[in-house]
Amino acid sequence: MSYDRLIKILLVILGAIFYGLFLSHKINLVTADLGRHLINGQIFWDKGKILTTNYYSYTQVGFEVFNHHWLAGAVFYKIWQAGGFVGLQLFFIILSVASFAIMFWIGVNSGNILLATLLVLPAISLLAERMEIRPEALTYFFVSCFFLILTKYQNSRWVWLLPLLQLFWVNSHIYFFLGPLLIVCFLLGKPSYKLLALLVICSLITLINPFGFRGVIEPLTIFNNYGYRLAENQPIRLIEKLIPNRNYLIFKLMFLTLWLSFGYVAVKLKKIPVTNLLIAVGISIAGWLALRNLALFGLLAGPIMVMNFSMAVKNNQNQSFLAVTLLAVAIAVFSLTNRFGLGLEPGNSKAMEFFKEQNLSGPIFNNYDIGSFLIFYLFPKEPVFVDNRPEAYPAEFFKQVYVPMQEKESVWQEQLKKYQFNAIIFSINDYTPWGQQFLISRVKDPEWAVVFADFRVIIFLRRNDQNQPIIDKFEVPQERFRISK
């Protein structure tokens, strides 16, 4: 093996370790989507059922919604069943690191390896923007595989692996349309009958999903019924004013560097690589449109920039040594300044253990963020009021019921009368203005008693004969709560 190849392999391994460290943190299931994905998977394996309605909420049980990531849930559940949360997290880390390693390998083989290393460090920060175990990890893996095969193996038999990947992709995550779009970018860059045939096949394969054509157009229609604004779906120009994040600056610098690299190519070669230009336009628009797309931008922007700057400088041993040293130092510094771990955070399930041990019952009123957590631990015995799927509820439900009942006492009393809530389970870290206002109101409300509270979850019980023995034993005095405005 040549020295050059050995250095490249070493760099990719070091880069993979660095990214893997970013992902090696304990899981907080309280505000994650993961619990619902696991129950989706359990229902699939136990009942052979792919959900087509809300299913988990007693308020909107029959509301139509497409579980477009059903296969991811099925895979997650089997891995969790075999290896618990540690095993599932290891799978997620391996999958994510493999996606990164593929793109980094393309980068170090496309030009100067020191440049590739310098560009990969900010890209890792953007990738780490999405550290939660989600189906979109499969999207990053499929994007990497498509990009690798279309870039390096377009003239080999490996290209016919793409339709199979597309079949898994369309059933795993709503970003499946990126597969055909990547083929379109390569087709416009260098037209060929093979790529055209591949595009037709992969496009037709997207129809092989439980929802047929409606599943294919779901990426275009999902926001038609979105009554709840999520931070991850907000454009950078808006979200940066509300939530501080260093990745906004990193994204802007990478965005600028990406387009400077095309300027360099235009000056040097007097022409622009069409395929990379089209991909760059797509990921740039996506990055500016939504916070959740920063990871996708970081994944693809890195190797494209290296390709564009590949004529700048040649590789030499000194630069190779610097590249290896840079990553090694980054790993060492990160390891010394961060804590790592696998599996659930200690005490993460404590609130649900209390709920079950004390035989508490609903109907439960809960906040948006904690919905999947409750589904994982309490469903089907206790359905939820709401969970973190805006598309699974009518937009009017959020605008006319869920938010107003936390803002206005009259609406709360109206819904209390309608649903006869027996318990309230809330994430302490619900920082929405209405969520904080609601918690303050209920702490002061003599009709409700806090019986459990930690730094993640708070549980209220309604004062009635059924709950009084539990309240007598576990009530948390009101003076224990510090309310600030």
matplotlib code that plots the C-alpha trace (Angstrom):
import matplotlib.pyplot as plt

x = [0.0, 1.4, 2.2, -0.4, -3.2, -2.2, -2.4, -5.9, -7.2, -5.8, -7.4, -10.8, -10.5, -9.5, -12.4, -14.8, -13.6, -14.0, -17.6, -18.4, -17.4, -19.9, -22.6, -21.6, -23.8, -26.6, -30.1, -32.8, -36.0, -38.3, -38.3, -37.2, -39.2, -37.5, -40.1, -42.8, -40.6, -39.9, -43.7, -44.3, -41.8, -43.4, -46.8, -45.4, -43.7, -46.5, -49.5, -48.2, -49.7, -48.4, -50.1, -52.3, -54.1, -53.0, -53.6, -51.8, -54.0, -57.5, -58.2, -57.5, -57.4, -58.8, -57.0, -55.3, -51.5, -48.9, -46.2, -43.6, -40.7, -42.3, -39.4, -37.0, -39.2, -39.2, -35.4, -35.0, -37.3, -35.5, -32.1, -33.5, -35.1, -31.8, -29.4, -31.4, -30.8, -27.0, -27.2, -29.6, -27.3, -24.3, -26.2, -27.0, -23.4, -22.0, -24.6, -23.9, -20.1, -20.3, -22.2, -19.5, -16.6, -17.9, -18.0, -14.7, -13.1, -14.4, -12.9, -9.4, -9.3, -10.4, -7.7, -5.4, -5.9, -4.9, -7.6, -10.1, -9.3, -9.6, -13.0, -14.3, -14.0, -16.7, -18.8, -18.7, -20.1, -23.0, -23.6, -23.7, -26.6, -28.7, -27.5, -30.8, -31.6, -33.9, -34.9, -33.1, -29.8, -30.8, -31.2, -27.6, -26.4, -28.4, -27.2, -23.6, -24.1, -25.8, -23.1, -20.2, -21.6, -22.6, -19.2, -16.8, -18.7, -21.1, -19.6, -19.6, -22.3, -22.5, -24.7, -27.6, -27.5, -29.2, -32.7, -32.5, -31.3, -34.1, -36.6, -35.4, -35.2, -38.8, -40.0, -37.5, -37.6, -39.5, -36.3, -36.3, -36.8, -33.2, -32.2, -33.9, -32.8, -29.1, -29.5, -31.0, -28.0, -25.5, -27.7, -27.7, -24.0, -23.2, -26.2, -26.3, -28.9, -27.8, -28.5, -31.8, -32.8, -31.6, -33.7, -36.8, -36.4, -35.7, -38.6, -40.9, -39.6, -40.7, -44.3, -43.4, -44.6, -47.7, -49.4, -48.6, -48.7, -49.9, -46.8, -44.6, -46.2, -46.1, -43.0, -44.9, -48.0, -46.9, -46.7, -50.2, -51.5, -48.8, -50.4, -47.4, -44.1, -41.0, -37.6, -35.9, -38.2, -37.5, -35.2, -31.8, -32.5, -35.4, -34.2, -30.8, -32.6, -34.3, -31.9, -28.1, -26.1, -22.5, -23.6, -25.3, -21.9, -20.3, -23.0, -22.6, -18.8, -19.1, -21.7, -19.4, -16.5, -18.6, -19.5, -15.9, -14.8, -17.0, -15.6, -12.1, -13.1, -14.7, -11.6, -9.2, -11.0, -13.3, -16.2, -18.3, -18.9, -22.6, -23.4, -21.7, -23.2, -26.7, -26.1, -24.6, -27.6, -30.0, -28.2, -27.7, -31.4, -32.2, -29.7, -31.1, -34.7, -34.6, -32.3, -32.8, -31.0, -27.7, -26.4, -27.3, -25.5, -22.4, -22.4, -22.4, -20.6, -17.3, -16.4, -17.7, -15.5, -12.5, -13.2, -13.4, -10.2, -8.4, -6.1, -4.9, -2.0, -0.5, -0.2, 3.1, 4.3, 4.4, 0.8, -0.2, 1.5, -0.2, -3.6, -3.2, -1.9, -4.8, -7.4, -5.5, -5.3, -9.0, -9.9, -7.7, -9.1, -12.6, -12.1, -10.7, -13.5, -16.6, -18.3, -19.4, -21.8, -24.2, -27.8, -30.4, -29.5, -29.6, -33.1, -34.6, -37.5, -38.1, -41.3, -42.9, -41.8, -43.6, -46.7, -46.9, -45.9, -48.6, -51.2, -52.0, -54.5, -55.7, -57.1, -53.7, -53.1, -49.5, -47.4, -46.2, -42.6, -43.2, -45.7, -43.4, -42.0, -45.5, -46.3, -43.2, -44.0, -47.8, -49.4, -51.9, -53.1, -52.9, -53.2, -51.8, -53.5, -50.9, -47.5, -44.7, -46.1, -47.7, -48.9, -50.9, -53.3, -55.5, -53.9, -56.9, -56.3, -53.0, -54.3, -57.7, -57.3, -53.8, -52.1, -55.1, -55.9, -52.4, -52.8, -56.4, -57.9, -61.4, -60.3, -58.5, -61.7, -63.7, -61.3, -61.0, -64.8, -64.7, -61.9, -62.0, -58.3, -57.1, -53.4, -51.0, -47.6, -45.3, -41.7, -40.2, -38.1, -41.0, -39.8, -42.8, -44.4, -47.7, -46.1, -44.3, -47.5, -49.5, -47.1, -47.2, -51.0, -51.3, -48.7, -50.9, -54.2, -55.7, -57.5, -54.2, -51.3, -47.8, -46.9, -43.7, -41.0, -37.4, -35.4, -37.1, -40.7, -43.5, -46.7, -49.9, -52.9, -56.4, -57.6, -60.4, -61.2, -59.4, -56.1, -56.2, -54.2, -51.4, -51.5, -51.4, -48.3, -46.3, -47.6, -44.7, -45.4, -46.0, -43.2, -40.7, -41.2, -39.5, -41.5, -39.8, -41.1]
y = [0.0, 3.4, 6.1, 8.4, 5.8, 5.0, 8.6, 9.0, 5.9, 7.2, 10.6, 9.1, 6.9, 10.0, 12.0, 9.2, 9.0, 12.8, 12.7, 9.6, 11.5, 14.3, 11.6, 9.7, 11.4, 10.0, 9.9, 12.2, 10.4, 13.0, 15.4, 13.1, 11.5, 8.1, 6.6, 6.9, 5.4, 2.4, 1.9, 2.3, -0.6, -2.7, -2.3, -3.3, -6.5, -7.5, -6.7, -6.3, -2.8, 0.4, 3.3, 5.5, 7.5, 9.5, 6.4, 7.5, 10.5, 10.3, 13.7, 12.9, 9.1, 8.8, 11.7, 10.6, 10.7, 8.8, 7.1, 7.7, 6.5, 3.2, 1.0, 3.1, 2.4, -1.3, -1.4, 0.7, -1.5, -4.7, -3.3, -1.9, -5.2, -7.0, -4.4, -1.9, 1.8, 1.3, -1.0, 1.3, 4.3, 2.3, 1.5, 5.2, 6.2, 3.6, 4.6, 8.3, 7.8, 5.7, 8.5, 11.0, 8.6, 8.0, 11.8, 12.5, 9.7, 11.3, 14.6, 13.3, 11.5, 14.6, 17.0, 18.3, 16.3, 19.2, 21.3, 18.4, 18.1, 21.9, 21.8, 18.7, 20.2, 22.8, 20.2, 17.9, 20.7, 21.1, 17.3, 17.2, 19.7, 16.5, 14.3, 12.7, 9.2, 9.9, 8.2, 11.0, 9.3, 6.8, 9.7, 10.9, 7.3, 7.0, 10.5, 9.4, 6.1, 7.8, 10.5, 8.0, 5.6, 8.4, 10.1, 7.2, 4.1, 5.4, 3.2, 0.0, -2.4, -0.8, 1.9, -0.6, -0.9, 2.6, 1.3, -1.1, 1.7, 3.9, 1.2, 1.3, 5.1, 5.8, 3.7, 5.1, 8.9, 11.7, 13.0, 10.0, 12.4, 13.4, 10.1, 11.0, 14.6, 13.6, 11.5, 14.5, 16.6, 14.0, 13.5, 17.2, 17.4, 14.5, 13.1, 9.3, 6.7, 4.8, 7.7, 8.4, 4.7, 4.9, 8.0, 6.4, 3.2, 5.0, 7.4, 4.4, 2.6, 5.5, 4.3, 1.1, 2.3, 1.6, 4.8, 4.7, 8.0, 9.9, 8.7, 10.0, 13.5, 13.7, 15.8, 18.5, 18.4, 17.7, 21.4, 22.1, 21.0, 22.3, 24.2, 24.2, 26.0, 23.9, 25.6, 23.0, 24.0, 27.8, 29.7, 30.7, 34.4, 34.0, 31.4, 33.0, 36.0, 33.7, 30.8, 31.3, 28.7, 28.8, 26.7, 29.7, 31.4, 28.1, 27.6, 31.2, 30.8, 27.4, 28.8, 31.7, 29.3, 27.0, 29.7, 31.2, 27.7, 27.9, 31.4, 29.8, 27.1, 29.6, 31.7, 28.7, 26.5, 29.0, 26.6, 25.4, 21.7, 21.5, 18.6, 20.1, 23.5, 22.1, 20.2, 23.3, 25.4, 22.8, 22.4, 26.1, 26.8, 24.0, 25.3, 28.8, 27.6, 25.4, 24.7, 21.0, 21.1, 22.3, 18.7, 17.9, 21.0, 20.1, 16.5, 17.5, 20.9, 19.6, 17.2, 19.6, 22.4, 20.1, 19.1, 22.8, 23.8, 20.6, 22.5, 24.9, 23.0, 19.5, 17.0, 16.6, 14.8, 17.9, 18.7, 15.1, 15.3, 18.5, 17.1, 14.0, 16.2, 18.6, 15.9, 14.2, 17.4, 18.1, 14.7, 15.2, 18.6, 17.5, 14.4, 16.5, 19.1, 16.9, 14.1, 11.0, 8.1, 5.7, 4.7, 6.7, 9.5, 8.4, 8.7, 9.5, 7.2, 8.1, 10.1, 7.2, 4.7, 6.8, 7.0, 3.3, 2.4, 4.6, 3.3, 6.7, 7.1, 9.6, 11.3, 13.0, 16.5, 16.8, 19.2, 18.8, 17.9, 15.1, 13.2, 10.5, 9.9, 9.1, 7.0, 4.8, 4.2, 4.4, 3.5, 1.8, 2.0, 5.8, 7.6, 11.1, 14.5, 15.5, 14.4, 15.9, 15.4, 18.6, 16.7, 14.2, 16.9, 19.4, 22.8, 24.2, 21.9, 23.7, 27.2, 27.0, 24.4, 23.4, 26.8, 28.8, 26.5, 27.2, 31.0, 31.6, 30.3, 30.3, 28.0, 25.7, 25.4, 24.7, 21.8, 20.5, 20.2, 18.5, 16.0, 15.6, 15.6, 13.6, 14.2, 16.7, 15.6, 18.3, 18.7, 21.2, 22.5, 23.6, 27.2, 28.3, 31.4, 29.5, 26.5, 28.5, 30.5, 27.3, 25.7, 28.8, 28.8, 25.2, 25.4, 28.2, 26.4, 24.9, 22.3, 20.6, 19.2, 18.5, 14.9, 14.5, 16.9, 16.6, 18.7, 17.0, 16.3, 17.5, 15.6, 17.2, 15.3, 16.7, 16.9, 14.3, 11.3, 9.0, 10.9, 12.1, 9.2, 9.8, 13.6, 13.2, 11.1, 12.8, 16.4, 18.9, 22.1, 25.2, 27.1, 24.6, 26.2, 29.5, 31.4, 34.2, 36.6]
z = [0.0, -1.0, 1.6, 0.0, 0.2, 3.8, 4.8, 3.2, 5.1, 8.3, 7.8, 7.1, 10.2, 12.4, 10.9, 11.6, 15.2, 15.6, 14.2, 16.3, 19.4, 18.6, 18.5, 21.7, 24.2, 26.4, 25.0, 26.4, 25.4, 27.0, 24.1, 21.3, 18.5, 19.1, 21.4, 18.8, 16.1, 18.3, 19.0, 15.2, 14.7, 17.5, 15.9, 12.5, 13.8, 16.2, 14.1, 10.6, 10.5, 9.0, 10.5, 8.2, 11.0, 14.0, 16.2, 19.4, 20.4, 21.9, 20.5, 16.8, 16.6, 13.1, 11.5, 8.3, 8.3, 6.3, 8.3, 5.6, 7.8, 8.7, 7.6, 9.8, 12.8, 12.0, 11.8, 14.9, 16.9, 16.0, 16.9, 20.1, 20.9, 20.4, 22.0, 23.9, 23.7, 23.7, 20.7, 18.8, 19.5, 18.2, 15.1, 14.6, 15.2, 12.8, 10.1, 10.5, 10.6, 7.5, 5.7, 6.7, 5.9, 2.4, 1.6, 3.3, 1.3, -1.9, -0.7, 0.2, -3.2, -5.1, -4.3, -1.6, 1.6, 3.9, 2.3, 2.6, 6.3, 6.9, 5.2, 7.0, 10.5, 10.1, 8.1, 11.2, 13.3, 10.8, 10.7, 14.5, 14.4, 14.0, 16.8, 17.7, 16.6, 13.7, 10.3, 8.5, 9.4, 6.7, 4.3, 4.9, 4.3, 1.0, -0.2, 0.4, -1.4, -4.4, -4.6, -4.3, -6.9, -9.4, -8.9, -8.9, -10.3, -12.8, -15.5, -13.4, -12.4, -9.0, -10.5, -10.6, -6.8, -6.7, -7.5, -4.5, -2.3, -3.5, -2.6, 1.0, 1.0, -0.1, 2.9, 5.4, 5.2, 3.5, 1.8, -0.6, -3.5, -3.2, -4.9, -8.3, -7.9, -7.6, -10.7, -12.5, -11.5, -12.9, -16.0, -16.8, -16.2, -18.5, -20.4, -21.0, -21.7, -18.6, -16.3, -18.0, -17.5, -13.9, -13.4, -14.8, -12.7, -9.4, -10.0, -10.6, -7.6, -5.4, -6.1, -4.2, -0.8, 1.3, 0.1, -3.6, -5.5, -2.4, -0.6, -3.5, -3.4, 0.5, 0.5, -1.5, 0.6, 4.2, 5.0, 3.8, 7.3, 9.6, 12.5, 14.8, 14.0, 14.7, 15.2, 12.9, 10.0, 10.3, 7.9, 9.3, 9.0, 11.4, 13.8, 14.4, 16.0, 18.5, 19.3, 19.5, 17.6, 16.4, 13.4, 11.8, 11.4, 10.3, 7.7, 6.3, 6.1, 4.4, 2.0, 1.1, 0.6, -1.5, -3.9, -3.9, -5.0, -8.1, -8.8, -8.7, -11.1, -13.5, -13.6, -13.8, -16.2, -17.9, -17.3, -14.4, -13.4, -14.0, -11.8, -8.7, -9.5, -9.5, -6.2, -4.7, -5.6, -4.2, -0.8, -0.5, -0.9, 1.5, 4.1, 4.0, 4.1, 7.2, 10.2, 9.8, 6.4, 7.7, 8.2, 4.6, 3.4, 5.4, 4.1, 0.4, 0.4, 1.7, -1.1, -3.7, -2.4, -2.4, -6.0, -7.0, -5.3, -6.4, -8.7, -6.0, -4.5, -4.9, -2.1, -0.3, 2.8, 4.9, 4.2, 4.8, 8.2, 9.0, 8.1, 10.3, 13.2, 12.8, 13.2, 16.0, 18.0, 17.3, 18.7, 21.8, 22.6, 22.1, 24.2, 27.1, 27.0, 26.6, 28.3, 26.4, 26.9, 25.4, 26.2, 28.2, 30.5, 34.1, 35.6, 32.1, 32.7, 36.4, 35.7, 33.9, 36.5, 39.1, 36.9, 36.6, 40.1, 41.5, 39.1, 37.8, 35.0, 32.4, 30.5, 30.3, 29.1, 27.9, 25.9, 22.3, 23.1, 25.5, 23.3, 21.9, 25.4, 26.7, 23.7, 24.3, 28.0, 28.3, 25.0, 24.5, 28.1, 28.1, 24.7, 24.5, 24.0, 21.5, 20.2, 18.2, 14.7, 13.4, 10.3, 12.4, 13.7, 12.0, 11.9, 13.7, 16.6, 17.4, 16.6, 18.2, 21.0, 22.0, 22.2, 23.3, 26.2, 27.6, 27.1, 28.2, 31.4, 29.8, 27.0, 29.5, 31.6, 28.4, 27.4, 30.9, 31.0, 27.6, 28.2, 32.0, 32.4, 35.4, 35.0, 33.4, 32.2, 30.9, 29.9, 32.3, 29.4, 27.2, 26.5, 24.4, 25.9, 26.2, 27.8, 30.5, 31.2, 31.5, 34.0, 36.2, 36.1, 37.1, 39.9, 41.4, 40.6, 43.8, 41.6, 40.7, 42.8, 41.7, 42.7, 40.7, 39.4, 38.3, 35.9, 32.9, 33.7, 36.0, 36.8, 38.1, 39.5, 39.7, 43.2, 43.5, 45.6, 43.2, 43.4, 47.0, 48.6, 46.0, 46.5, 50.3, 50.0, 47.2, 46.8, 46.2, 48.2, 46.0, 47.8, 46.3, 42.9, 42.0, 39.5, 37.7, 35.0]

ax = plt.figure().add_subplot(projection="3d")
ax.plot(x, y, z, "-o")
ax.set_aspect("equal")
plt.show()
